[in-house]
Amino acid sequence: MSEWSPQVLEVLEASGWAAGRQVDTAGWRSMFEAVGIVMHDAAEAFLQEFGGADREHRWPGNQPRPGTIRTGPGVGMGRG
């Protein structure tokens, strides 16, 4: 039984996610290590399942243009 609502599953799957997804995290680990950060096991587990599952999204309200929701740690480190 899924823990996600049908709406959340739709967005996740459209982003490239699938149950059991396992992405190689070696590049992210190297990026962290280069600046002295040790990747925590929970962060690695999250990135293995969700990392790189980007989604083009049109924001509601007065947002003038679409944007992409990115799930890689490089975004927070200024590396897109």
mmCIF file of the N, C-alpha and C atoms, coordinates in Angstrom:
data_MODEL
# 
_entry.id   MODEL 
# 
loop_
_atom_site.group_PDB 
_atom_site.id 
_atom_site.type_symbol 
_atom_site.label_atom_id 
_atom_site.label_alt_id 
_atom_site.label_comp_id 
_atom_site.label_asym_id 
_atom_site.label_entity_id 
_atom_site.label_seq_id 
_atom_site.pdbx_PDB_ins_code 
_atom_site.Cartn_x 
_atom_site.Cartn_y 
_atom_site.Cartn_z 
_atom_site.occupancy 
_atom_site.B_iso_or_equiv 
_atom_site.pdbx_formal_charge 
_atom_site.auth_seq_id 
_atom_site.auth_comp_id 
_atom_site.auth_asym_id 
_atom_site.auth_atom_id 
_atom_site.pdbx_PDB_model_num 
ATOM 1   N N  . MET A 1 1  ? 0.848  -1.190 0.000   1.00 0.00 ? 1  MET A N  1 
ATOM 2   C CA . MET A 1 1  ? 0.000  0.000  0.000   1.00 0.00 ? 1  MET A CA 1 
ATOM 3   C C  . MET A 1 1  ? 0.889  1.248  0.000   1.00 0.00 ? 1  MET A C  1 
ATOM 4   N N  . SER A 1 2  ? 0.570  2.189  -0.846  1.00 0.00 ? 2  SER A N  1 
ATOM 5   C CA . SER A 1 2  ? 1.363  3.408  -0.985  1.00 0.00 ? 2  SER A CA 1 
ATOM 6   C C  . SER A 1 2  ? 1.113  4.371  0.167   1.00 0.00 ? 2  SER A C  1 
ATOM 7   N N  . GLU A 1 3  ? 2.168  5.072  0.573   1.00 0.00 ? 3  GLU A N  1 
ATOM 8   C CA . GLU A 1 3  ? 2.047  6.104  1.600   1.00 0.00 ? 3  GLU A CA 1 
ATOM 9   C C  . GLU A 1 3  ? 1.731  7.455  0.983   1.00 0.00 ? 3  GLU A C  1 
ATOM 10  N N  . TRP A 1 4  ? 1.730  7.550  -0.335  1.00 0.00 ? 4  TRP A N  1 
ATOM 11  C CA . TRP A 1 4  ? 1.535  8.809  -1.044  1.00 0.00 ? 4  TRP A CA 1 
ATOM 12  C C  . TRP A 1 4  ? 0.109  8.916  -1.547  1.00 0.00 ? 4  TRP A C  1 
ATOM 13  N N  . SER A 1 5  ? -0.429 10.132 -1.549  1.00 0.00 ? 5  SER A N  1 
ATOM 14  C CA . SER A 1 5  ? -1.750 10.357 -2.133  1.00 0.00 ? 5  SER A CA 1 
ATOM 15  C C  . SER A 1 5  ? -1.641 10.208 -3.646  1.00 0.00 ? 5  SER A C  1 
ATOM 16  N N  . PRO A 1 6  ? -2.743 9.976  -4.333  1.00 0.00 ? 6  PRO A N  1 
ATOM 17  C CA . PRO A 1 6  ? -2.696 9.877  -5.796  1.00 0.00 ? 6  PRO A CA 1 
ATOM 18  C C  . PRO A 1 6  ? -2.108 11.127 -6.453  1.00 0.00 ? 6  PRO A C  1 
ATOM 19  N N  . GLN A 1 7  ? -2.386 12.306 -5.904  1.00 0.00 ? 7  GLN A N  1 
ATOM 20  C CA . GLN A 1 7  ? -1.864 13.547 -6.465  1.00 0.00 ? 7  GLN A CA 1 
ATOM 21  C C  . GLN A 1 7  ? -0.349 13.614 -6.327  1.00 0.00 ? 7  GLN A C  1 
ATOM 22  N N  . VAL A 1 8  ? 0.171  13.230 -5.167  1.00 0.00 ? 8  VAL A N  1 
ATOM 23  C CA . VAL A 1 8  ? 1.616  13.242 -4.948  1.00 0.00 ? 8  VAL A CA 1 
ATOM 24  C C  . VAL A 1 8  ? 2.281  12.209 -5.846  1.00 0.00 ? 8  VAL A C  1 
ATOM 25  N N  . LEU A 1 9  ? 1.709  11.021 -5.952  1.00 0.00 ? 9  LEU A N  1 
ATOM 26  C CA . LEU A 1 9  ? 2.259  9.990  -6.837  1.00 0.00 ? 9  LEU A CA 1 
ATOM 27  C C  . LEU A 1 9  ? 2.328  10.473 -8.274  1.00 0.00 ? 9  LEU A C  1 
ATOM 28  N N  . GLU A 1 10 ? 1.301  11.172 -8.724  1.00 0.00 ? 10 GLU A N  1 
ATOM 29  C CA . GLU A 1 10 ? 1.281  11.697 -10.093 1.00 0.00 ? 10 GLU A CA 1 
ATOM 30  C C  . GLU A 1 10 ? 2.453  12.650 -10.332 1.00 0.00 ? 10 GLU A C  1 
ATOM 31  N N  . VAL A 1 11 ? 2.689  13.555 -9.399  1.00 0.00 ? 11 VAL A N  1 
ATOM 32  C CA . VAL A 1 11 ? 3.795  14.510 -9.531  1.00 0.00 ? 11 VAL A CA 1 
ATOM 33  C C  . VAL A 1 11 ? 5.138  13.792 -9.470  1.00 0.00 ? 11 VAL A C  1 
ATOM 34  N N  . LEU A 1 12 ? 5.301  12.888 -8.511  1.00 0.00 ? 12 LEU A N  1 
ATOM 35  C CA . LEU A 1 12 ? 6.563  12.150 -8.384  1.00 0.00 ? 12 LEU A CA 1 
ATOM 36  C C  . LEU A 1 12 ? 6.864  11.348 -9.647  1.00 0.00 ? 12 LEU A C  1 
ATOM 37  N N  . GLU A 1 13 ? 5.891  10.628 -10.136 1.00 0.00 ? 13 GLU A N  1 
ATOM 38  C CA . GLU A 1 13 ? 6.106  9.797  -11.322 1.00 0.00 ? 13 GLU A CA 1 
ATOM 39  C C  . GLU A 1 13 ? 6.391  10.644 -12.553 1.00 0.00 ? 13 GLU A C  1 
ATOM 40  N N  . ALA A 1 14 ? 5.747  11.794 -12.674 1.00 0.00 ? 14 ALA A N  1 
ATOM 41  C CA . ALA A 1 14 ? 6.016  12.696 -13.799 1.00 0.00 ? 14 ALA A CA 1 
ATOM 42  C C  . ALA A 1 14 ? 7.426  13.273 -13.718 1.00 0.00 ? 14 ALA A C  1 
ATOM 43  N N  . SER A 1 15 ? 8.017  13.232 -12.523 1.00 0.00 ? 15 SER A N  1 
ATOM 44  C CA . SER A 1 15 ? 9.369  13.754 -12.312 1.00 0.00 ? 15 SER A CA 1 
ATOM 45  C C  . SER A 1 15 ? 10.447 12.707 -12.546 1.00 0.00 ? 15 SER A C  1 
ATOM 46  N N  . GLY A 1 16 ? 10.046 11.483 -12.819 1.00 0.00 ? 16 GLY A N  1 
ATOM 47  C CA . GLY A 1 16 ? 11.006 10.423 -13.050 1.00 0.00 ? 16 GLY A CA 1 
ATOM 48  C C  . GLY A 1 16 ? 11.175 9.470  -11.895 1.00 0.00 ? 16 GLY A C  1 
ATOM 49  N N  . TRP A 1 17 ? 10.423 9.669  -10.824 1.00 0.00 ? 17 TRP A N  1 
ATOM 50  C CA . TRP A 1 17 ? 10.496 8.796  -9.662  1.00 0.00 ? 17 TRP A CA 1 
ATOM 51  C C  . TRP A 1 17 ? 9.679  7.533  -9.913  1.00 0.00 ? 17 TRP A C  1 
ATOM 52  N N  . ALA A 1 18 ? 10.100 6.424  -9.312  1.00 0.00 ? 18 ALA A N  1 
ATOM 53  C CA . ALA A 1 18 ? 9.332  5.179  -9.296  1.00 0.00 ? 18 ALA A CA 1 
ATOM 54  C C  . ALA A 1 18 ? 9.663  4.460  -7.992  1.00 0.00 ? 18 ALA A C  1 
ATOM 55  N N  . ALA A 1 19 ? 8.735  3.685  -7.502  1.00 0.00 ? 19 ALA A N  1 
ATOM 56  C CA . ALA A 1 19 ? 8.971  2.921  -6.277  1.00 0.00 ? 19 ALA A CA 1 
ATOM 57  C C  . ALA A 1 19 ? 10.212 2.054  -6.467  1.00 0.00 ? 19 ALA A C  1 
ATOM 58  N N  . GLY A 1 20 ? 11.088 2.051  -5.471  1.00 0.00 ? 20 GLY A N  1 
ATOM 59  C CA . GLY A 1 20 ? 12.310 1.266  -5.548  1.00 0.00 ? 20 GLY A CA 1 
ATOM 60  C C  . GLY A 1 20 ? 13.445 1.934  -6.306  1.00 0.00 ? 20 GLY A C  1 
ATOM 61  N N  . ARG A 1 21 ? 13.258 3.182  -6.715  1.00 0.00 ? 21 ARG A N  1 
ATOM 62  C CA . ARG A 1 21 ? 14.277 3.918  -7.482  1.00 0.00 ? 21 ARG A CA 1 
ATOM 63  C C  . ARG A 1 21 ? 15.581 3.990  -6.695  1.00 0.00 ? 21 ARG A C  1 
ATOM 64  N N  . GLN A 1 22 ? 16.700 3.738  -7.354  1.00 0.00 ? 22 GLN A N  1 
ATOM 65  C CA . GLN A 1 22 ? 18.020 3.783  -6.725  1.00 0.00 ? 22 GLN A CA 1 
ATOM 66  C C  . GLN A 1 22 ? 18.988 4.499  -7.655  1.00 0.00 ? 22 GLN A C  1 
ATOM 67  N N  . VAL A 1 23 ? 19.242 5.769  -7.401  1.00 0.00 ? 23 VAL A N  1 
ATOM 68  C CA . VAL A 1 23 ? 20.142 6.596  -8.211  1.00 0.00 ? 23 VAL A CA 1 
ATOM 69  C C  . VAL A 1 23 ? 21.547 6.534  -7.620  1.00 0.00 ? 23 VAL A C  1 
ATOM 70  N N  . ASP A 1 24 ? 22.544 6.518  -8.464  1.00 0.00 ? 24 ASP A N  1 
ATOM 71  C CA . ASP A 1 24 ? 23.939 6.546  -8.015  1.00 0.00 ? 24 ASP A CA 1 
ATOM 72  C C  . ASP A 1 24 ? 24.233 7.906  -7.382  1.00 0.00 ? 24 ASP A C  1 
ATOM 73  N N  . THR A 1 25 ? 24.719 7.908  -6.165  1.00 0.00 ? 25 THR A N  1 
ATOM 74  C CA . THR A 1 25 ? 24.978 9.152  -5.440  1.00 0.00 ? 25 THR A CA 1 
ATOM 75  C C  . THR A 1 25 ? 26.464 9.514  -5.387  1.00 0.00 ? 25 THR A C  1 
ATOM 76  N N  . ALA A 1 26 ? 27.301 8.790  -6.109  1.00 0.00 ? 26 ALA A N  1 
ATOM 77  C CA . ALA A 1 26 ? 28.755 9.013  -6.044  1.00 0.00 ? 26 ALA A CA 1 
ATOM 78  C C  . ALA A 1 26 ? 29.136 10.450 -6.406  1.00 0.00 ? 26 ALA A C  1 
ATOM 79  N N  . GLY A 1 27 ? 28.505 11.024 -7.410  1.00 0.00 ? 27 GLY A N  1 
ATOM 80  C CA . GLY A 1 27 ? 28.816 12.404 -7.810  1.00 0.00 ? 27 GLY A CA 1 
ATOM 81  C C  . GLY A 1 27 ? 28.494 13.399 -6.716  1.00 0.00 ? 27 GLY A C  1 
ATOM 82  N N  . TRP A 1 28 ? 27.357 13.217 -6.076  1.00 0.00 ? 28 TRP A N  1 
ATOM 83  C CA . TRP A 1 28 ? 26.981 14.111 -4.985  1.00 0.00 ? 28 TRP A CA 1 
ATOM 84  C C  . TRP A 1 28 ? 27.923 13.924 -3.796  1.00 0.00 ? 28 TRP A C  1 
ATOM 85  N N  . ARG A 1 29 ? 28.257 12.668 -3.502  1.00 0.00 ? 29 ARG A N  1 
ATOM 86  C CA . ARG A 1 29 ? 29.177 12.390 -2.398  1.00 0.00 ? 29 ARG A CA 1 
ATOM 87  C C  . ARG A 1 29 ? 30.515 13.097 -2.653  1.00 0.00 ? 29 ARG A C  1 
ATOM 88  N N  . SER A 1 30 ? 31.025 13.010 -3.875  1.00 0.00 ? 30 SER A N  1 
ATOM 89  C CA . SER A 1 30 ? 32.289 13.677 -4.229  1.00 0.00 ? 30 SER A CA 1 
ATOM 90  C C  . SER A 1 30 ? 32.179 15.186 -4.080  1.00 0.00 ? 30 SER A C  1 
ATOM 91  N N  . MET A 1 31 ? 31.045 15.739 -4.495  1.00 0.00 ? 31 MET A N  1 
ATOM 92  C CA . MET A 1 31 ? 30.824 17.173 -4.386  1.00 0.00 ? 31 MET A CA 1 
ATOM 93  C C  . MET A 1 31 ? 30.867 17.598 -2.912  1.00 0.00 ? 31 MET A C  1 
ATOM 94  N N  . PHE A 1 32 ? 30.224 16.832 -2.054  1.00 0.00 ? 32 PHE A N  1 
ATOM 95  C CA . PHE A 1 32 ? 30.243 17.123 -0.619  1.00 0.00 ? 32 PHE A CA 1 
ATOM 96  C C  . PHE A 1 32 ? 31.648 17.020 -0.053  1.00 0.00 ? 32 PHE A C  1 
ATOM 97  N N  . GLU A 1 33 ? 32.310 15.903 -0.354  1.00 0.00 ? 33 GLU A N  1 
ATOM 98  C CA . GLU A 1 33 ? 33.644 15.675 0.197   1.00 0.00 ? 33 GLU A CA 1 
ATOM 99  C C  . GLU A 1 33 ? 34.626 16.773 -0.214  1.00 0.00 ? 33 GLU A C  1 
ATOM 100 N N  . ALA A 1 34 ? 34.445 17.329 -1.407  1.00 0.00 ? 34 ALA A N  1 
ATOM 101 C CA . ALA A 1 34 ? 35.338 18.386 -1.900  1.00 0.00 ? 34 ALA A CA 1 
ATOM 102 C C  . ALA A 1 34 ? 35.279 19.638 -1.035  1.00 0.00 ? 34 ALA A C  1 
ATOM 103 N N  . VAL A 1 35 ? 34.172 19.820 -0.308  1.00 0.00 ? 35 VAL A N  1 
ATOM 104 C CA . VAL A 1 35 ? 34.046 20.992 0.563   1.00 0.00 ? 35 VAL A CA 1 
ATOM 105 C C  . VAL A 1 35 ? 34.000 20.598 2.041   1.00 0.00 ? 35 VAL A C  1 
ATOM 106 N N  . GLY A 1 36 ? 34.400 19.346 2.331   1.00 0.00 ? 36 GLY A N  1 
ATOM 107 C CA . GLY A 1 36 ? 34.509 18.909 3.720   1.00 0.00 ? 36 GLY A CA 1 
ATOM 108 C C  . GLY A 1 36 ? 33.225 18.451 4.380   1.00 0.00 ? 36 GLY A C  1 
ATOM 109 N N  . ILE A 1 37 ? 32.227 18.092 3.596   1.00 0.00 ? 37 ILE A N  1 
ATOM 110 C CA . ILE A 1 37 ? 30.951 17.624 4.153   1.00 0.00 ? 37 ILE A CA 1 
ATOM 111 C C  . ILE A 1 37 ? 30.871 16.108 4.002   1.00 0.00 ? 37 ILE A C  1 
ATOM 112 N N  . VAL A 1 38 ? 30.512 15.426 5.089   1.00 0.00 ? 38 VAL A N  1 
ATOM 113 C CA . VAL A 1 38 ? 30.320 13.980 5.053   1.00 0.00 ? 38 VAL A CA 1 
ATOM 114 C C  . VAL A 1 38 ? 28.833 13.713 4.827   1.00 0.00 ? 38 VAL A C  1 
ATOM 115 N N  . MET A 1 39 ? 28.504 12.933 3.793   1.00 0.00 ? 39 MET A N  1 
ATOM 116 C CA . MET A 1 39 ? 27.101 12.631 3.501   1.00 0.00 ? 39 MET A CA 1 
ATOM 117 C C  . MET A 1 39 ? 26.543 11.672 4.548   1.00 0.00 ? 39 MET A C  1 
ATOM 118 N N  . HIS A 1 40 ? 25.511 12.085 5.230   1.00 0.00 ? 40 HIS A N  1 
ATOM 119 C CA . HIS A 1 40 ? 24.827 11.284 6.235   1.00 0.00 ? 40 HIS A CA 1 
ATOM 120 C C  . HIS A 1 40 ? 24.054 10.163 5.532   1.00 0.00 ? 40 HIS A C  1 
ATOM 121 N N  . ASP A 1 41 ? 23.893 9.028  6.197   1.00 0.00 ? 41 ASP A N  1 
ATOM 122 C CA . ASP A 1 41 ? 23.176 7.895  5.612   1.00 0.00 ? 41 ASP A CA 1 
ATOM 123 C C  . ASP A 1 41 ? 21.755 8.264  5.193   1.00 0.00 ? 41 ASP A C  1 
ATOM 124 N N  . ALA A 1 42 ? 21.073 9.081  6.000   1.00 0.00 ? 42 ALA A N  1 
ATOM 125 C CA . ALA A 1 42 ? 19.699 9.478  5.665   1.00 0.00 ? 42 ALA A CA 1 
ATOM 126 C C  . ALA A 1 42 ? 19.678 10.345 4.411   1.00 0.00 ? 42 ALA A C  1 
ATOM 127 N N  . ALA A 1 43 ? 20.680 11.214 4.255   1.00 0.00 ? 43 ALA A N  1 
ATOM 128 C CA . ALA A 1 43 ? 20.756 12.045 3.047   1.00 0.00 ? 43 ALA A CA 1 
ATOM 129 C C  . ALA A 1 43 ? 21.006 11.177 1.823   1.00 0.00 ? 43 ALA A C  1 
ATOM 130 N N  . GLU A 1 44 ? 21.873 10.209 1.967   1.00 0.00 ? 44 GLU A N  1 
ATOM 131 C CA . GLU A 1 44 ? 22.148 9.313  0.844   1.00 0.00 ? 44 GLU A CA 1 
ATOM 132 C C  . GLU A 1 44 ? 20.903 8.514  0.464   1.00 0.00 ? 44 GLU A C  1 
ATOM 133 N N  . ALA A 1 45 ? 20.175 8.010  1.446   1.00 0.00 ? 45 ALA A N  1 
ATOM 134 C CA . ALA A 1 45 ? 18.949 7.254  1.171   1.00 0.00 ? 45 ALA A CA 1 
ATOM 135 C C  . ALA A 1 45 ? 17.929 8.125  0.442   1.00 0.00 ? 45 ALA A C  1 
ATOM 136 N N  . PHE A 1 46 ? 17.787 9.386  0.893   1.00 0.00 ? 46 PHE A N  1 
ATOM 137 C CA . PHE A 1 46 ? 16.863 10.304 0.228   1.00 0.00 ? 46 PHE A CA 1 
ATOM 138 C C  . PHE A 1 46 ? 17.288 10.548 -1.220  1.00 0.00 ? 46 PHE A C  1 
ATOM 139 N N  . LEU A 1 47 ? 18.577 10.837 -1.415  1.00 0.00 ? 47 LEU A N  1 
ATOM 140 C CA . LEU A 1 47 ? 19.068 11.128 -2.758  1.00 0.00 ? 47 LEU A CA 1 
ATOM 141 C C  . LEU A 1 47 ? 18.981 9.919  -3.668  1.00 0.00 ? 47 LEU A C  1 
ATOM 142 N N  . GLN A 1 48 ? 19.197 8.730  -3.141  1.00 0.00 ? 48 GLN A N  1 
ATOM 143 C CA . GLN A 1 48 ? 19.062 7.531  -3.963  1.00 0.00 ? 48 GLN A CA 1 
ATOM 144 C C  . GLN A 1 48 ? 17.650 7.406  -4.510  1.00 0.00 ? 48 GLN A C  1 
ATOM 145 N N  . GLU A 1 49 ? 16.662 7.759  -3.708  1.00 0.00 ? 49 GLU A N  1 
ATOM 146 C CA . GLU A 1 49 ? 15.273 7.614  -4.142  1.00 0.00 ? 49 GLU A CA 1 
ATOM 147 C C  . GLU A 1 49 ? 14.751 8.829  -4.907  1.00 0.00 ? 49 GLU A C  1 
ATOM 148 N N  . PHE A 1 50 ? 15.110 10.031 -4.478  1.00 0.00 ? 50 PHE A N  1 
ATOM 149 C CA . PHE A 1 50 ? 14.495 11.228 -5.053  1.00 0.00 ? 50 PHE A CA 1 
ATOM 150 C C  . PHE A 1 50 ? 15.457 12.144 -5.808  1.00 0.00 ? 50 PHE A C  1 
ATOM 151 N N  . GLY A 1 51 ? 16.753 11.983 -5.627  1.00 0.00 ? 51 GLY A N  1 
ATOM 152 C CA . GLY A 1 51 ? 17.727 12.878 -6.253  1.00 0.00 ? 51 GLY A CA 1 
ATOM 153 C C  . GLY A 1 51 ? 17.624 12.889 -7.763  1.00 0.00 ? 51 GLY A C  1 
ATOM 154 N N  . GLY A 1 52 ? 17.631 14.071 -8.316  1.00 0.00 ? 52 GLY A N  1 
ATOM 155 C CA . GLY A 1 52 ? 17.583 14.223 -9.765  1.00 0.00 ? 52 GLY A CA 1 
ATOM 156 C C  . GLY A 1 52 ? 16.200 14.071 -10.372 1.00 0.00 ? 52 GLY A C  1 
ATOM 157 N N  . ALA A 1 53 ? 15.190 13.874 -9.553  1.00 0.00 ? 53 ALA A N  1 
ATOM 158 C CA . ALA A 1 53 ? 13.816 13.767 -10.069 1.00 0.00 ? 53 ALA A CA 1 
ATOM 159 C C  . ALA A 1 53 ? 13.262 15.183 -10.201 1.00 0.00 ? 53 ALA A C  1 
ATOM 160 N N  . ASP A 1 54 ? 13.654 15.867 -11.270 1.00 0.00 ? 54 ASP A N  1 
ATOM 161 C CA . ASP A 1 54 ? 13.272 17.268 -11.473 1.00 0.00 ? 54 ASP A CA 1 
ATOM 162 C C  . ASP A 1 54 ? 11.897 17.363 -12.117 1.00 0.00 ? 54 ASP A C  1 
ATOM 163 N N  . ARG A 1 55 ? 11.233 18.456 -11.848 1.00 0.00 ? 55 ARG A N  1 
ATOM 164 C CA . ARG A 1 55 ? 9.869  18.629 -12.346 1.00 0.00 ? 55 ARG A CA 1 
ATOM 165 C C  . ARG A 1 55 ? 9.663  20.059 -12.804 1.00 0.00 ? 55 ARG A C  1 
ATOM 166 N N  . GLU A 1 56 ? 9.288  20.236 -14.054 1.00 0.00 ? 56 GLU A N  1 
ATOM 167 C CA . GLU A 1 56 ? 8.880  21.555 -14.557 1.00 0.00 ? 56 GLU A CA 1 
ATOM 168 C C  . GLU A 1 56 ? 7.507  21.840 -13.956 1.00 0.00 ? 56 GLU A C  1 
ATOM 169 N N  . HIS A 1 57 ? 7.344  23.018 -13.389 1.00 0.00 ? 57 HIS A N  1 
ATOM 170 C CA . HIS A 1 57 ? 6.104  23.319 -12.671 1.00 0.00 ? 57 HIS A CA 1 
ATOM 171 C C  . HIS A 1 57 ? 5.663  24.747 -12.961 1.00 0.00 ? 57 HIS A C  1 
ATOM 172 N N  . ARG A 1 58 ? 4.388  24.927 -13.198 1.00 0.00 ? 58 ARG A N  1 
ATOM 173 C CA . ARG A 1 58 ? 3.819  26.260 -13.357 1.00 0.00 ? 58 ARG A CA 1 
ATOM 174 C C  . ARG A 1 58 ? 3.173  26.637 -12.025 1.00 0.00 ? 58 ARG A C  1 
ATOM 175 N N  . TRP A 1 59 ? 3.702  27.675 -11.409 1.00 0.00 ? 59 TRP A N  1 
ATOM 176 C CA . TRP A 1 59 ? 3.256  28.081 -10.082 1.00 0.00 ? 59 TRP A CA 1 
ATOM 177 C C  . TRP A 1 59 ? 1.909  28.777 -10.146 1.00 0.00 ? 59 TRP A C  1 
ATOM 178 N N  . PRO A 1 60 ? 1.063  28.593 -9.122  1.00 0.00 ? 60 PRO A N  1 
ATOM 179 C CA . PRO A 1 60 ? -0.240 29.264 -9.092  1.00 0.00 ? 60 PRO A CA 1 
ATOM 180 C C  . PRO A 1 60 ? -0.091 30.748 -8.754  1.00 0.00 ? 60 PRO A C  1 
ATOM 181 N N  . GLY A 1 61 ? -1.169 31.467 -8.930  1.00 0.00 ? 61 GLY A N  1 
ATOM 182 C CA . GLY A 1 61 ? -1.181 32.869 -8.523  1.00 0.00 ? 61 GLY A CA 1 
ATOM 183 C C  . GLY A 1 61 ? -0.464 33.777 -9.492  1.00 0.00 ? 61 GLY A C  1 
ATOM 184 N N  . ASN A 1 62 ? 0.316  34.691 -8.947  1.00 0.00 ? 62 ASN A N  1 
ATOM 185 C CA . ASN A 1 62 ? 0.902  35.742 -9.778  1.00 0.00 ? 62 ASN A CA 1 
ATOM 186 C C  . ASN A 1 62 ? 2.328  35.445 -10.225 1.00 0.00 ? 62 ASN A C  1 
ATOM 187 N N  . GLN A 1 63 ? 2.745  34.193 -10.188 1.00 0.00 ? 63 GLN A N  1 
ATOM 188 C CA . GLN A 1 63 ? 4.077  33.852 -10.689 1.00 0.00 ? 63 GLN A CA 1 
ATOM 189 C C  . GLN A 1 63 ? 4.067  33.969 -12.207 1.00 0.00 ? 63 GLN A C  1 
ATOM 190 N N  . PRO A 1 64 ? 4.950  34.768 -12.789 1.00 0.00 ? 64 PRO A N  1 
ATOM 191 C CA . PRO A 1 64 ? 4.877  35.063 -14.218 1.00 0.00 ? 64 PRO A CA 1 
ATOM 192 C C  . PRO A 1 64 ? 5.368  33.950 -15.139 1.00 0.00 ? 64 PRO A C  1 
ATOM 193 N N  . ARG A 1 65 ? 6.168  33.014 -14.650 1.00 0.00 ? 65 ARG A N  1 
ATOM 194 C CA . ARG A 1 65 ? 6.707  31.997 -15.562 1.00 0.00 ? 65 ARG A CA 1 
ATOM 195 C C  . ARG A 1 65 ? 6.917  30.676 -14.832 1.00 0.00 ? 65 ARG A C  1 
ATOM 196 N N  . PRO A 1 66 ? 7.025  29.613 -15.609 1.00 0.00 ? 66 PRO A N  1 
ATOM 197 C CA . PRO A 1 66 ? 7.242  28.310 -14.977 1.00 0.00 ? 66 PRO A CA 1 
ATOM 198 C C  . PRO A 1 66 ? 8.629  28.219 -14.363 1.00 0.00 ? 66 PRO A C  1 
ATOM 199 N N  . GLY A 1 67 ? 8.795  27.264 -13.509 1.00 0.00 ? 67 GLY A N  1 
ATOM 200 C CA . GLY A 1 67 ? 10.092 27.001 -12.909 1.00 0.00 ? 67 GLY A CA 1 
ATOM 201 C C  . GLY A 1 67 ? 10.293 25.512 -12.777 1.00 0.00 ? 67 GLY A C  1 
ATOM 202 N N  . THR A 1 68 ? 11.499 25.112 -12.495 1.00 0.00 ? 68 THR A N  1 
ATOM 203 C CA . THR A 1 68 ? 11.781 23.698 -12.331 1.00 0.00 ? 68 THR A CA 1 
ATOM 204 C C  . THR A 1 68 ? 12.087 23.419 -10.871 1.00 0.00 ? 68 THR A C  1 
ATOM 205 N N  . ILE A 1 69 ? 11.427 22.422 -10.326 1.00 0.00 ? 69 ILE A N  1 
ATOM 206 C CA . ILE A 1 69 ? 11.709 21.971 -8.974  1.00 0.00 ? 69 ILE A CA 1 
ATOM 207 C C  . ILE A 1 69 ? 12.831 20.955 -9.098  1.00 0.00 ? 69 ILE A C  1 
ATOM 208 N N  . ARG A 1 70 ? 13.971 21.240 -8.501  1.00 0.00 ? 70 ARG A N  1 
ATOM 209 C CA . ARG A 1 70 ? 15.136 20.363 -8.596  1.00 0.00 ? 70 ARG A CA 1 
ATOM 210 C C  . ARG A 1 70 ? 15.407 19.708 -7.249  1.00 0.00 ? 70 ARG A C  1 
ATOM 211 N N  . THR A 1 71 ? 15.815 18.434 -7.286  1.00 0.00 ? 71 THR A N  1 
ATOM 212 C CA . THR A 1 71 ? 15.998 17.681 -6.049  1.00 0.00 ? 71 THR A CA 1 
ATOM 213 C C  . THR A 1 71 ? 17.429 17.182 -5.857  1.00 0.00 ? 71 THR A C  1 
ATOM 214 N N  . GLY A 1 72 ? 18.383 17.860 -6.428  1.00 0.00 ? 72 GLY A N  1 
ATOM 215 C CA . GLY A 1 72 ? 19.780 17.501 -6.209  1.00 0.00 ? 72 GLY A CA 1 
ATOM 216 C C  . GLY A 1 72 ? 20.435 18.505 -5.272  1.00 0.00 ? 72 GLY A C  1 
ATOM 217 N N  . PRO A 1 73 ? 21.370 18.070 -4.463  1.00 0.00 ? 73 PRO A N  1 
ATOM 218 C CA . PRO A 1 73 ? 22.009 18.989 -3.516  1.00 0.00 ? 73 PRO A CA 1 
ATOM 219 C C  . PRO A 1 73 ? 22.868 20.041 -4.181  1.00 0.00 ? 73 PRO A C  1 
ATOM 220 N N  . GLY A 1 74 ? 23.239 19.862 -5.427  1.00 0.00 ? 74 GLY A N  1 
ATOM 221 C CA . GLY A 1 74 ? 24.029 20.862 -6.128  1.00 0.00 ? 74 GLY A CA 1 
ATOM 222 C C  . GLY A 1 74 ? 23.296 22.191 -6.241  1.00 0.00 ? 74 GLY A C  1 
ATOM 223 N N  . VAL A 1 75 ? 21.962 22.155 -6.246  1.00 0.00 ? 75 VAL A N  1 
ATOM 224 C CA . VAL A 1 75 ? 21.168 23.389 -6.325  1.00 0.00 ? 75 VAL A CA 1 
ATOM 225 C C  . VAL A 1 75 ? 21.471 24.266 -5.139  1.00 0.00 ? 75 VAL A C  1 
ATOM 226 N N  . GLY A 1 76 ? 21.490 23.702 -3.944  1.00 0.00 ? 76 GLY A N  1 
ATOM 227 C CA . GLY A 1 76 ? 21.767 24.465 -2.740  1.00 0.00 ? 76 GLY A CA 1 
ATOM 228 C C  . GLY A 1 76 ? 23.215 24.931 -2.646  1.00 0.00 ? 76 GLY A C  1 
ATOM 229 N N  . MET A 1 77 ? 24.082 24.287 -3.415  1.00 0.00 ? 77 MET A N  1 
ATOM 230 C CA . MET A 1 77 ? 25.494 24.640 -3.397  1.00 0.00 ? 77 MET A CA 1 
ATOM 231 C C  . MET A 1 77 ? 25.860 25.504 -4.615  1.00 0.00 ? 77 MET A C  1 
ATOM 232 N N  . GLY A 1 78 ? 24.823 25.963 -5.342  1.00 0.00 ? 78 GLY A N  1 
ATOM 233 C CA . GLY A 1 78 ? 25.066 26.824 -6.500  1.00 0.00 ? 78 GLY A CA 1 
ATOM 234 C C  . GLY A 1 78 ? 25.605 26.074 -7.696  1.00 0.00 ? 78 GLY A C  1 
ATOM 235 N N  . ARG A 1 79 ? 25.347 24.780 -7.772  1.00 0.00 ? 79 ARG A N  1 
ATOM 236 C CA . ARG A 1 79 ? 25.853 23.970 -8.885  1.00 0.00 ? 79 ARG A CA 1 
ATOM 237 C C  . ARG A 1 79 ? 24.731 23.322 -9.676  1.00 0.00 ? 79 ARG A C  1 
ATOM 238 N N  . GLY A 1 80 ? 23.550 23.934 -9.655  1.00 0.00 ? 80 GLY A N  1 
ATOM 239 C CA . GLY A 1 80 ? 22.421 23.503 -10.443 1.00 0.00 ? 80 GLY A CA 1 
ATOM 240 C C  . GLY A 1 80 ? 22.116 22.097 -10.416 1.00 0.00 ? 80 GLY A C  1 
# 
